[in-house]
Amino acid sequence: MTQRVVIGAGVVGLATALALQRPGVTVTLIDRLAPGSGTSSGNAGIIAAGSVHPESMPGLLANLPSMLLNPQGPLRLRPSFLLKQLPWLVRFLAQARPVRVEAASVAISALSKPALRYWDGLLQQVGLPSPFTRKGLLYAFGSHRGFTAALRHNVYRTRRGIPFEILDGPAARALEPALAPSLAGAIYAPEAAHHPWPQTLSDQLFERFRARGGHFVRGSVAALAREGRQVRVNGLGAQPLADQLFLCAGAYSATLAKQLGWAVPLASERGYHILHPDPGLRLTRTVLFPELGFAATPMAEGLRLAGTVELASLEAPPAWGRAKVLSHNARKMLPALKGPGVRPWLGFRPSLPDSLPVLGAAPDAPQGIFFAFGHGHLGLTQAAVSAACLAALAEGETPPLELASYRINRPFPLL
């Protein structure tokens, strides 16, 4: 019987583990946390089917100083990160060249555009109803300068064939009356969706995985060691030996990938959220505020404000002030928002300089070692598509997408 081992039980790992289950195959899922309870539990819940923009865009370098100097801005860089991750930052800024932005946009859209179709397929395959609220995604802008820049960058959606509507302030407020009267305008992406409670999605996926014969081991993987065509997973009681190993460990993947012979420039973009259980207003869909770097999503337990970017190590203590900034900034765009916000949360977005994940087989072990990590802000969006690609590779079949852009040995130029 073929032994398949998936490391990482976030939403990417859970979707992958489900997609890998076949007669005559044993699938073991490993994580140090309960399934879905890490970064996957605290995201904005968005299926961003219209996402086509890498994080590093033309003009970023010129705007970077003002972003870093604003204590309530969308970006914070800890000095310790600068010292340790300067090569990553240089590569990230180098990705803002127009030709690289265009290539990244094509690759991001290839994974994001069909997201709901792949989610529907996976859920139907395992007997689960679709849990997504399909009312699109609204990108809202408070300033005319920000709105003008967004319209200029919207050309990438046009090139990728993403449906959208350009709305002035009153038209956007007709969709979401809670938005500030001073709103400059918005871009509406009708084919996006959101989940009203991401943890319950992970819980349902895990329940189906177990019901279909899957095994879960809770523990930390100390090391990975190749033994011929197999991989030994060290540090756990059973020390499983995998015929096929799938590394889906998010921000923790780089260390394990290196033990398998592959060095990857993976950084942790730390994101925060805060919950307003009684917000005093109603949204019917996720509203994303790109100028302020956060999203507001109506969830089962209240209004979740999620976002901002803090570049720091995995070990750095939380900066809970970043979560409070979310409530402060939200009132600029949602003036009726009530309450100080409760239960601030921190998660780790695994990010590569080009905003693309590592997805596919190891070049030196194309039938035995597979990767799906580094999805950045789009893990929930791209999880089911990524899982379908790995499941096809595991069976020796052609994946539904061309995966060359996501290979682990792709170049990350410094210039």
N, C-alpha and C positions, 0 to 999 in steps of 0.2 A: 504493500500500500504506500502510495506517495505521501511523504510528509512535507507539508507546506507550513512555514512559520512566518507570521506577520508580526513585526515589531512596531508597536505604536497603535493604541486603541482610540485615537481621536477619530474624527469623522472620516478622514481619508483611509485610515487603517481599517475602520469598521466596514466601510463600503468595499474595500479591497478584499477583506476576509470573506464577506458574503459572496462577492463575485467569484471567488476562487473555489467555492464548495462544489464538488462533483462526486458522483459515485466512485468509490475506490480511492478517494483522496481524504486525508486527515488534515484539517486546518487548525493550527494552534495560534492564538492571538496572545501577545505578551505586552504588558504595560505595568509601570510602577504605580499608576493611578487607576481608579475605577474607570471603566470605559466611558469616553466622552466627557469626563469631568475636568479635563485640563483646558487648554485654549479653546477647544471646540464648544465648550459650554457657555463661553462668555462673549461670543462674537455678536455682530449686529444682526445676524440671522438672514443675511441677504443672499439671494440667488441672483447675482449680478450678470445676467445674460448679455447685457450691453456693455460690459467692461472691455475696453480696448486700449486703455492708456497705461503704459508702464509708469512706475513711480518717478523715474528720472526722465523729465521732459525738457525740451528746449526752453531756455530762460530760467531754469532752476538755479543755476549758479549765481545769476544776478540777484535773485530774490532770497538766496540762502541767508545772508547776513541779517536782513530784517526779520526773517522767520526765527532765527536763533536768538536774537536780542529781545524778542517779545516774550515775556514770561507767561503770557496767556495764549501764545500762538500754537499752531498745530505740531510743532517740532521742538524737541529738546534733545540736546546732545551732551552726554556726561563726559567730562574730560578724560576719565579713565578709558572710555570707549575709543576716544580719538587716538590715544596712544597705542592701544592694542589693535585697532581695526582700521588704521589709516589706509592700508592697501585696499580694503573693501570700499571705503569711502571714495577713494580715487577712481576705482573701477565703476562705482555707482554713478559718479559725476560724468565719467567718460561715456556712459550709456546715453547721455542726453544728445549726442550727435544725431541729426535728423535721420540719417540712413539706418542707424541702430534702433531709433525709436520706431521707425516704420516696420522693421523686421520683428521687433518685440510685439508691436501692436497686432501684426498678423498672427503670431503664435499665441498671444493671450486670447484673442478672439476665437481661435480654433478650439480652445478648451472651454471657453465661457459661453459662446453663442448657443451650443446645443445642450447646455447644462440641464435644463428642465426636462428635455426629452430623455436624457440618460438617467436622470433621477426617477422619472416615471417608469422607465423600463426596469430599473433595478428593484424599485418598490413593488411593481407588479409581479416580478419574478419571484419574490419572497412572500407575496401575499399581504402586502401592506397598502393601505390607501395613501394617496398623495396628501401630505399635510400642509402644503404651501398655500399661502394667501397670494393670489395672482392679480394684483392690482398695480403692478409696475413699480418703478422707482423714480423719484423726483429729485433731480439735482438742483438745489436752490441757491441763489446768489444774492447777497445783501448789497453788494456794490456794483455800480455800472462797469467799473474797471474789471472786476472779477468776472462779470457776466460776458463782457466783450472778449476777454481772453478765453473763456470757455467756448464761446461760439467759434473762435478761431481754431481751437483744438478739436472742435466737433467734426472737423473734416475727416478725422480718423474713423468715426462711426459711419460716415457716408461711404468711405472706401471699403469698410468691412460689411456693408449692407445691413447695418443695425437700424431698425425702425426707431424714430424719435420724433418728438414734437417740440418746437421752440415756443415757449409761453412768456408773455409779458407778466408783470407783477400781478395785475388783477386776474388774469387767466389762471395763474398758478394758485392764487388764493381761492379761486372758485373750486379747485380740486381739494385744497387743504386750507380751510378758513382760519386755522390757528396760526398760520404764518404771518409775520409782521407786515403791516401795511406799507412799510418802506421797501419791501422786497423789489429788487431790480429786475429779476426775471428767473426763469428756470428752464431746464431741459427735462422732458418727460420721456422715459424709456418704458414703453408699455409691456414689453415681454419679460421684464424682471419680476421677481416675486420675493416673499420673505416667509420665514418660519416664525410662528408666535412664541416658540420656546425651544431653542436648539437642543437643550439637554434631553428633552423628551424624544427628539428624533434619534439621538444616539442610543437612548434606552431601548427604543423600539428595534433599531438595527441589531443591537446586542442580543435582545430577546430572540429575534429570528435566527441569528447566528447560532445561539445555543440550541434552539429547538431543532435546527437542521444538523445537529451533531458536532458543532464546533466546540473547541476547548479553549478556556481562558486561563492564563497563568499570570497572577499578579506578582510582580517583582521587578527589580532593576537588572538590566543586562550589563554585566561587568565587562564582557569582551566578546568579540566574534573571532573565530579561528577557522580557516579553511582546512578541511580534511579531505583531500582528493576532490571529488565533485560535490561534496557536501560541506555544510557550514555548521560548526559546533557553536551553540549559544551558551556561553559560560556565565556563571553567577547565580543561576537558579538551581533549585533543588534537583530537578529532573535532568538538567543540562541537555535539552533536546538537540537532536541532530537533524538538520533540515536538508531535505533533498532540494527544496526550492525555498530561498529566503527572500522576504519582501520587507524592505526597510522603509517604514512610513512613520518615523518617530519625530516628525516636525523639527523644531528648533534643536533637538537633541541628536539629530541624525549625523551631523558632520563628524563627530568623534567616532561613531560606529562605521561610517563609510571609510574613514581613514584606515581603520583596522583591516578593512577589506582591500586596501590598496588604492583608494581614491580620495584625494584631497579636494575639498569643495569650499569656496568662499561663502559660507553660510553665516548670516548675521541674525541677531534677534531684534526685531522691531517690537518693542514692548508697547502693547495697547491696553488702554484702561476702559472700564465702563462704570456707570453709576445708574442706579434704578430710582425712578420717581414712581412709587406705587400708586399715588393719587395725584396725577399731574395737573389736574384742573383743565385739561384740554383733550381734544380727540384728534388723532391722526388715523387715516385709513390705510396708509402704506408707509414704507420707509421713506424718509426724507433725508438726503445726504447733503451736507453743507461743505463743499470742497474747500472754500476759503478758510474755514475754521477747523477743518480736518476731523469731522465727526459725523455720525449718522444718528438719527432718532427713529427708533423702531417701536411700533405698538406691539407689546407682548402680553401674554396671558397674565403676567403679574404686575403690569404697569408699563411705563414708558422707559425703555432702555436707551441711554445715551452712550454710544460706544465709539472709540476712535482715539485720535491723537497718535503721534509717533514719538517714542522715546528710544533713542539709540543707546543701549547700555548692555552690559553682560548679563547672562542668565543668573549670575550669582548676586548681582547688585540688589540692595534692598529696595522695596517699592517706594516710589515718590507719590504718596497718596494725594498730594496737591494737584497732580495731573488729572485725577478723577474729578476733583472739585471744580477745576477749570471747565470741564464739560458742562456742568450746570450753569456756570457763569456765562459761558459763551452761548448756551442754548437760549437763554433769555433774550439775547439780541435778536434772535430769529423767531422765537416762540414766546412772545411777551407775557402770555397768560400762564406760563409754567409755574407750578406751585411746589413748595417744599424744598429742603436743602439736598435731597437725594440720599439714598441709603445704600448700604452694602457695596462699597467701592470694590472693584475687582481688577486684577492684573493678569494679562496673558501674554504669550510669546509668539509673535508671528515669525515663522522661519522664512528669511528673505535672501535671495541672491541678487547680485547687482543689476541684472537685466530684467528683474521682476518675473522671471519664468521659473517654474519648478524643475527639479531633476525628475525625469519620468522616463522609464524604460529599463532595459536590461544592461547589466554590466558588460562592457565590450569584451572582457576576457572570460566571462562566464554567462553567455547569452541564454542558457537554459536553466541556470541555477541561482543567479542573484539578480534581484530586481529592485528598482528605486521608485518611490513616489513621495517626495518631500520638497519643501521650499515653496509652497504655494502662496506665501505672503498673505495678502489681504483676501485671497480668493479660495481658501481651503474648502469651505462649504460649497461654494459655487462649482468648483472643479473636481470635487471628490468622486462623483459617480462616473464622470468621463474618464478620469485617471484609472479608476478601478476596472472599467471595461477594457482599457488598453492593456493593463497588466494581466488580466485574466486571459486575453487573447494570446499574449506572449507566452504565458505559462503553458498554454495548450499547444504551442508551436504554430499558432495561426497568425495571420497578418492583422495587426491592430487596426481599429477603425480610423485612427489618425496617423499621419506621418509624424514620427517622433524625433526626427533628427535635431530639431531646434531645442529639445529638452535633454539631450544626452549629457551624461555626467562629465564627459571629457570635452565639452564645448569650450571655446576660448572666452576669457574675460579680459579684454584689453585694458591696459592702463592709460592709453591715449586715445 
